[in-house]
Amino acid sequence: VYRPALQEDERITATDGPDAEGGLIGLTQAGVLFRWKPEVPAVERLAAVEAGATQLALSPDGRAAAVAGRSGGLVLVDLRSGSIRTLEGDASPFVRVALSSH
């Protein structure tokens, strides 16, 4: 079993993939969004989002990720450019997040 090379205190809370680059996209408890390819031991850190976020979804084309957590907001990350767009919500935490092509 392969595991991404993360710091000891970085626990993975969610994963999805593959993305457009063929990697697995993961999210740590610390709010680090990363790409991991099994043939490469190190992870590529893509963005910093809300610590404690628990939900992650990739777009169908693998180019964007949506991250949601306890705050009720949603973070959209362009996985190619690293640009982040935050959508504010109410204080209710997300139960699930998904992206579709429709």
Helices and strands as residue ranges (DSSP letters): E 12-16, E 24-28, E 32-36, E 44-48, E 55-58, E 64-68, E 74-78, E 84-87
